[in-house]
Amino acid sequence: MAAPATKNYPSIATDLEPELSGLEKRLLNEYQKGFPLSSTPYADIARQLGTSEALVLEILKRLQEQGFISRVGPVFKPKRLGASTLAAMSVPKEQLQQVAHIVSSFDEVNHNYEREHGFNLWFVVTARDQERLQQVLQEIHTRTGCPVMDLPLEQQYHIDLGFPLWC
């Protein structure tokens, strides 16, 4: 699971700390990395957290419905599988949340975030191949009316995207 970078849409509507249980916080914090690679990952997580697999799945579903997380899934190194790109858009401030929701509706988009810049909405697109990636970028442009700047990877840097959410 990935933690939101800044304002992640559709995400928490306010900047106030959300009211989450200790178990929910542990689930979000401890499984940003090291997700069990087994045929029963949720049962493994439940054992590690001292709870049931059903409760882990229920919590993840609720956190997704509430916009705390957008998905649970792997993150692959760029250019190892399929095609991916970083993309940016310049969105009128009053349309930002609406456009961000449209962008997030694509299965190929794993997160998006607001930046304080002329290009104020950034996101990553990962698709099965370059053709589908370009289709997604064009569909986003068509559905939002905002041009999409495609920023393909030129040089790879490794940064750790796991952030302690609660100390």
C-alpha positions in Angstrom: 0.0 0.0 0.0 1.2 3.5 -0.7 0.8 6.5 1.6 -0.7 9.6 0.0 2.1 12.0 -1.0 0.2 15.3 -0.4 -3.5 15.7 -1.1 -4.5 12.4 -2.6 -7.9 12.4 -4.4 -10.4 10.9 -3.8 -9.0 11.1 -0.3 -9.5 12.7 3.1 -11.6 15.8 2.6 -9.9 17.7 5.4 -6.3 18.0 6.7 -7.5 16.9 10.2 -6.1 13.6 11.5 -8.6 10.9 10.7 -10.1 8.9 13.5 -8.8 5.4 13.0 -8.5 2.5 15.4 -5.1 1.2 16.4 -5.6 -1.8 14.2 -6.4 0.3 11.2 -3.4 2.5 11.8 -1.1 -0.5 12.1 -2.5 -2.0 8.9 -1.9 1.2 7.0 1.5 1.8 8.5 3.1 -1.6 8.6 2.1 -3.0 5.2 3.2 -0.1 3.0 6.1 -2.5 2.4 6.7 -6.1 3.2 3.3 -7.3 2.0 3.3 -11.1 2.4 4.0 -12.9 -0.9 2.0 -16.1 -0.3 -1.2 -17.7 -1.4 -2.9 -16.3 1.8 -1.4 -12.8 2.3 -4.5 -11.5 4.3 -4.5 -14.5 6.6 -0.7 -13.9 7.1 -1.3 -10.2 7.9 -4.2 -11.2 10.3 -1.9 -13.6 12.2 0.8 -10.9 12.5 -1.7 -8.4 13.8 -3.5 -10.8 16.1 -6.8 -10.6 14.4 -8.9 -12.4 11.7 -8.5 -12.5 8.0 -12.2 -11.4 7.6 -11.5 -8.3 9.8 -8.4 -7.4 7.8 -10.4 -7.6 4.5 -13.3 -5.7 6.0 -11.0 -2.9 7.2 -9.3 -2.6 3.8 -12.6 -2.5 2.0 -13.9 0.2 4.4 -10.6 2.2 4.1 -10.9 2.1 0.3 -14.6 3.1 0.3 -13.7 6.0 2.6 -10.8 7.1 0.3 -8.0 6.5 2.7 -6.4 4.0 0.2 -7.0 3.7 -3.5 -5.8 0.1 -3.9 -3.8 -2.7 -2.4 -1.3 -4.1 -4.9 2.3 -4.3 -6.0 4.5 -1.5 -7.3 7.0 -2.7 -10.0 10.2 -1.1 -11.0 9.7 1.0 -14.1 10.1 -0.6 -17.5 10.1 -4.2 -16.0 6.5 -5.0 -16.8 4.1 -3.1 -19.1 4.5 0.6 -19.6 4.3 3.5 -17.2 4.7 7.3 -17.1 4.4 10.2 -14.8 1.8 12.7 -15.9 0.8 16.2 -15.0 -2.1 18.5 -15.7 -2.8 22.2 -15.2 -6.3 22.2 -13.8 -8.4 25.2 -12.8 -8.5 25.3 -9.0 -12.3 25.1 -8.8 -12.3 21.9 -11.0 -9.4 20.2 -9.3 -11.3 17.8 -7.1 -13.7 16.9 -9.9 -10.8 16.3 -12.4 -8.9 14.3 -9.8 -11.8 12.0 -9.2 -12.0 11.4 -13.0 -8.3 10.6 -13.1 -8.6 8.3 -10.2 -11.4 6.4 -11.9 -9.0 4.8 -14.3 -7.7 1.4 -13.2 -4.3 2.3 -14.7 -3.9 5.3 -12.3 -2.6 4.2 -8.9 -2.6 7.6 -7.2 -2.7 11.3 -7.9 -1.8 14.3 -5.9 -2.0 18.1 -5.9 1.1 20.2 -6.1 1.4 24.0 -5.6 2.5 24.7 -9.2 1.0 25.7 -12.5 0.9 21.9 -13.2 -1.1 21.2 -10.1 -2.3 17.6 -10.5 0.2 14.8 -10.9 -0.3 11.1 -11.3 1.3 7.8 -12.4 -0.2 5.7 -15.2 0.8 2.0 -15.5 -0.7 0.0 -18.4 -0.2 -3.3 -20.2 1.7 -1.6 -23.0 2.6 1.7 -24.5 -0.5 1.8 -26.7 -2.9 1.4 -23.8 -0.9 4.0 -21.8 -1.4 6.5 -24.6 -5.1 5.6 -24.8 -5.6 6.3 -21.1 -3.8 9.7 -21.3 -6.0 10.6 -24.3 -9.2 9.4 -22.5 -8.3 11.5 -19.4 -7.8 14.6 -21.7 -11.1 13.9 -23.4 -13.1 13.4 -20.2 -11.6 16.3 -18.3 -11.0 18.8 -21.1 -7.5 19.4 -19.7 -4.3 18.5 -21.7 -2.1 15.9 -20.1 1.7 16.3 -20.0 3.4 12.9 -20.4 6.7 12.7 -18.5 8.2 9.3 -19.4 11.1 8.1 -17.3 14.5 9.1 -18.6 16.7 8.2 -15.6 15.7 6.0 -12.7 16.2 7.0 -9.1 15.1 4.9 -6.2 13.2 6.7 -3.5 11.6 5.0 -0.5 7.9 5.8 -0.7 7.0 4.3 2.6 6.2 7.0 5.2 5.6 6.5 8.9 2.0 7.6 9.2 1.7 7.6 13.0 4.6 7.8 15.5 
